[in-house]
């Protein structure tokens, strides 16, 4: 048992999650959940919020089925005690849509996201981050369905609304910019994709630091965009710069680490893979 009190352990878990240390966050949330249940009971929001956060940490590790389980539990609890159109419930529903979509169940994920949008807009919450998040999820689903033009249009619209409602330096705004960069790459606008990806990379680097998984993710995508443009030396240089952080934060076997490692060798090997 940790010597820290339950509130302090909960705060520590939240800090780990924010810093991108998903493995340690999962461990601490799992340790503290039984104490939260005993202290607060099922009619208090704190245990359900902790389940949502645990799901986000699992999501960050790519453990999407487990993330879905905790997001569903959090949604069930919040639906019951807060109501389906409460801002926190809408936010939880949007997170569930992400976890479901990551498992390839796009129709179900979109239905969940559209329900979050409908509930939020009916209550006048068009500018709420949960509704904007759900709209971003719909754009991401279009991307995964290879409906590139539609995805790019939706990502452009939601990014503009995010910038207006939550600010240009918000993580959701960066996420929308990341998605837009990938959409532009797939529609052939490589120059636009590079500019957007560099903007997101710079923003995440300043806000989150070099070793946060979200910073590494956009660096990985930017490297691929540079390769597609034929800017192999620049791509290899960036990959080599980011690779040590990826190895420390994600491990050598992670797909982003492996991709960066492959790209970092291109300048020496003469490869120009796509």
C-alpha positions as CSV (number, residue, x, y, z in Angstrom):
1,X,0.0,0.0,0.0
2,X,1.4,3.4,-0.9
3,X,2.0,5.7,2.0
4,X,0.2,8.5,0.1
5,X,-3.5,9.2,0.9
6,X,-6.1,8.3,-1.7
7,X,-6.5,11.9,-3.0
8,X,-2.8,12.2,-3.3
9,X,-2.5,8.9,-5.2
10,X,-5.3,10.0,-7.5
11,X,-3.5,13.3,-8.1
12,X,-0.3,11.5,-8.8
13,X,-2.0,9.2,-11.3
14,X,-3.5,12.2,-13.1
15,X,0.0,13.8,-13.4
16,X,1.4,10.6,-14.8
17,X,-1.3,10.5,-17.4
18,X,-0.8,14.1,-18.4
19,X,3.0,13.6,-18.7
20,X,2.4,10.6,-21.0
21,X,3.6,7.9,-18.5
22,X,0.7,5.7,-19.3
23,X,2.1,2.5,-17.9
24,X,2.6,3.9,-14.4
25,X,-0.7,5.7,-14.6
26,X,-2.5,2.5,-15.3
27,X,-0.8,0.8,-12.3
28,X,-1.7,3.6,-9.9
29,X,-5.3,4.0,-11.1
30,X,-5.8,0.3,-10.7
31,X,-4.4,0.4,-7.2
32,X,-6.5,3.4,-6.1
33,X,-9.9,2.3,-7.6
34,X,-10.9,-0.1,-4.8
35,X,-10.2,2.6,-2.3
36,X,-12.2,5.2,-4.2
37,X,-15.1,2.8,-4.5
38,X,-15.0,2.1,-0.7
39,X,-14.6,5.8,0.2
40,X,-17.1,7.4,-2.2
41,X,-19.5,4.6,-3.3
42,X,-21.3,4.2,-6.6
43,X,-23.4,7.4,-6.3
44,X,-20.4,9.8,-6.4
45,X,-18.7,10.9,-9.6
46,X,-15.1,10.4,-8.4
47,X,-14.9,6.7,-9.0
48,X,-16.4,7.1,-12.5
49,X,-14.0,9.9,-13.4
50,X,-11.1,7.6,-12.3
51,X,-12.3,4.9,-14.5
52,X,-12.4,7.3,-17.4
53,X,-8.9,8.3,-16.7
54,X,-7.7,4.7,-16.4
55,X,-9.4,4.1,-19.8
56,X,-7.4,7.0,-21.3
57,X,-4.1,5.6,-20.0
58,X,-5.0,2.2,-21.4
59,X,-5.9,3.9,-24.7
60,X,-2.5,5.6,-24.7
61,X,-0.9,2.1,-24.5
62,X,-2.9,0.8,-27.4
63,X,-5.0,-1.5,-25.1
64,X,-8.2,-0.4,-26.8
65,X,-10.5,-3.2,-25.7
66,X,-9.6,-2.6,-22.0
67,X,-10.0,1.1,-22.5
68,X,-13.5,0.5,-23.9
69,X,-14.4,-1.6,-20.8
70,X,-13.5,1.2,-18.4
71,X,-15.1,3.9,-20.6
72,X,-18.3,2.0,-20.7
73,X,-18.3,1.6,-17.0
74,X,-17.6,5.3,-16.6
75,X,-20.4,6.2,-19.0
76,X,-22.9,3.9,-17.3
77,X,-22.1,5.5,-13.9
78,X,-22.3,9.1,-15.2
79,X,-25.5,8.4,-17.2
80,X,-27.1,7.3,-14.0
81,X,-25.9,9.9,-11.5
82,X,-25.3,13.0,-13.8
83,X,-27.6,12.3,-16.7
84,X,-26.9,11.6,-20.4
85,X,-26.6,15.3,-21.4
86,X,-24.3,16.4,-18.6
87,X,-21.0,17.8,-20.1
88,X,-19.0,15.2,-18.2
89,X,-21.2,12.4,-19.6
90,X,-20.9,13.7,-23.1
91,X,-17.2,13.9,-22.8
92,X,-17.1,10.3,-21.6
93,X,-19.3,9.1,-24.4
94,X,-16.9,10.8,-26.9
95,X,-14.0,8.9,-25.3
96,X,-15.9,5.6,-25.6
97,X,-16.4,6.3,-29.3
98,X,-12.7,6.7,-29.8
99,X,-11.9,3.4,-28.0
100,X,-14.6,1.5,-30.1
101,X,-13.4,3.1,-33.3
102,X,-9.8,2.1,-32.7
103,X,-10.9,-1.6,-32.8
104,X,-12.3,-1.1,-36.3
105,X,-16.0,-1.0,-35.3
106,X,-16.6,2.2,-37.2
107,X,-20.3,2.1,-37.5
108,X,-20.8,1.6,-33.8
109,X,-18.2,4.2,-33.0
110,X,-19.9,6.8,-35.2
111,X,-23.3,6.1,-33.7
112,X,-21.8,6.8,-30.2
113,X,-20.1,9.9,-31.4
114,X,-23.2,11.2,-33.1
115,X,-25.2,10.6,-30.0
116,X,-22.7,12.7,-28.0
117,X,-23.1,15.5,-30.6
118,X,-26.9,15.3,-30.6
119,X,-27.1,15.4,-26.8
120,X,-24.7,18.3,-26.6
121,X,-26.2,20.4,-29.3
122,X,-29.7,19.8,-27.9
123,X,-28.5,21.4,-24.6
124,X,-26.7,24.2,-26.3
125,X,-23.2,22.8,-25.8
126,X,-22.0,23.1,-29.4
127,X,-18.7,24.7,-28.1
128,X,-18.2,22.1,-25.3
129,X,-15.0,20.1,-25.7
130,X,-16.9,16.8,-25.5
131,X,-19.0,17.7,-28.5
132,X,-16.0,19.0,-30.4
133,X,-14.2,15.8,-29.5
134,X,-17.1,13.7,-30.9
135,X,-17.0,15.7,-34.1
136,X,-13.3,15.1,-34.4
137,X,-13.9,11.4,-33.9
138,X,-16.3,11.4,-36.8
139,X,-13.6,13.0,-39.0
140,X,-11.1,10.4,-37.8
141,X,-13.5,7.6,-38.7
142,X,-13.8,9.0,-42.2
143,X,-10.0,9.0,-42.4
144,X,-9.9,5.4,-41.3
145,X,-12.5,4.6,-43.9
146,X,-10.2,6.1,-46.5
147,X,-12.7,8.8,-47.3
148,X,-9.9,11.3,-47.5
149,X,-11.6,14.4,-49.0
150,X,-14.5,14.2,-46.5
151,X,-12.2,13.6,-43.6
152,X,-10.1,16.6,-44.6
153,X,-13.2,18.8,-44.8
154,X,-14.5,17.7,-41.4
155,X,-11.1,18.0,-39.8
156,X,-10.7,21.5,-41.2
157,X,-14.1,22.5,-39.8
158,X,-13.6,21.1,-36.4
159,X,-10.1,22.4,-36.1
160,X,-11.4,25.9,-36.8
161,X,-14.1,25.5,-34.2
162,X,-11.6,24.1,-31.6
163,X,-9.3,27.0,-32.2
164,X,-12.1,29.4,-31.6
165,X,-13.7,27.6,-28.6
166,X,-10.7,26.2,-26.7
167,X,-7.7,27.9,-28.2
168,X,-4.9,27.2,-30.7
169,X,-2.7,25.7,-27.9
170,X,-5.2,23.1,-26.7
171,X,-4.4,19.4,-27.0
172,X,-7.7,18.8,-29.0
173,X,-6.7,21.5,-31.4
174,X,-3.3,19.9,-31.9
175,X,-5.1,16.5,-32.4
176,X,-7.3,18.0,-35.1
177,X,-4.2,19.5,-36.8
178,X,-2.5,16.1,-36.7
179,X,-5.5,14.5,-38.3
180,X,-5.7,17.2,-40.9
181,X,-2.0,16.8,-41.8
182,X,-2.6,13.1,-42.4
183,X,-5.7,13.8,-44.5
184,X,-3.8,16.3,-46.6
185,X,-1.0,13.8,-47.1
186,X,-3.5,11.3,-48.5
187,X,-5.2,13.8,-50.7
188,X,-1.8,14.7,-52.3
189,X,-1.3,18.1,-50.7
190,X,2.1,17.3,-49.3
191,X,3.2,20.9,-48.8
192,X,0.0,21.6,-46.8
193,X,0.5,18.4,-44.8
194,X,4.1,19.3,-44.0
195,X,3.2,22.8,-42.8
196,X,0.3,21.5,-40.6
197,X,2.4,18.7,-39.1
198,X,5.3,21.1,-38.4
199,X,2.9,23.4,-36.6
200,X,1.5,20.6,-34.5
201,X,5.0,19.2,-33.7
202,X,6.3,22.6,-32.6
203,X,3.2,23.2,-30.4
204,X,3.3,19.8,-28.8
205,X,7.1,20.0,-28.2
206,X,6.6,23.3,-26.4
207,X,3.5,22.1,-24.4
208,X,4.2,18.5,-23.7
209,X,8.0,18.0,-24.2
210,X,10.0,15.8,-26.4
211,X,9.3,12.5,-24.7
212,X,5.5,12.7,-24.5
213,X,3.9,10.0,-26.8
214,X,1.7,12.7,-28.5
215,X,4.9,14.6,-29.5
216,X,6.5,11.4,-30.8
217,X,3.3,10.6,-32.7
218,X,3.3,13.8,-34.8
219,X,7.1,13.6,-35.3
220,X,6.6,10.1,-36.7
221,X,3.9,11.4,-39.1
222,X,6.0,14.4,-40.1
223,X,8.9,12.1,-41.0
224,X,6.6,10.1,-43.3
225,X,5.3,13.3,-44.9
226,X,8.9,14.5,-45.5
227,X,9.8,11.1,-47.1
228,X,6.7,11.3,-49.4
229,X,8.0,14.7,-50.5
230,X,11.4,13.3,-51.3
231,X,13.0,15.2,-48.4
232,X,14.9,12.2,-47.3
233,X,17.9,13.9,-45.5
234,X,15.5,16.1,-43.5
235,X,13.3,13.1,-42.6
236,X,16.3,11.0,-41.5
237,X,17.6,13.9,-39.4
238,X,14.3,14.4,-37.6
239,X,13.9,10.6,-37.1
240,X,17.3,10.3,-35.6
241,X,16.6,13.3,-33.3
242,X,13.3,11.8,-32.0
243,X,14.3,8.2,-31.9
244,X,16.1,8.2,-28.4
245,X,13.0,9.8,-26.9
246,X,10.7,7.2,-28.5
247,X,12.9,4.4,-27.2
248,X,12.7,5.8,-23.7
249,X,9.1,6.6,-23.7
250,X,7.6,3.8,-25.8
251,X,10.2,1.1,-25.9
252,X,12.0,-0.4,-28.9
253,X,9.2,-2.6,-30.1
254,X,6.5,0.2,-30.5
255,X,5.5,0.8,-34.1
256,X,6.4,4.5,-33.9
257,X,9.8,3.7,-32.5
258,X,10.4,1.0,-35.2
259,X,9.3,3.5,-37.9
260,X,11.6,6.2,-36.7
261,X,14.5,3.7,-36.5
262,X,13.9,2.7,-40.1
263,X,13.7,6.3,-41.3
264,X,16.8,7.4,-39.3
265,X,18.9,5.0,-41.4
266,X,17.8,6.2,-44.8
267,X,20.3,9.0,-45.2
268,X,23.1,6.4,-44.9
269,X,21.5,3.6,-46.8
270,X,20.2,5.7,-49.7
271,X,16.6,4.4,-49.3
272,X,13.7,6.5,-50.2
273,X,10.8,4.3,-49.1
274,X,7.3,5.7,-49.0
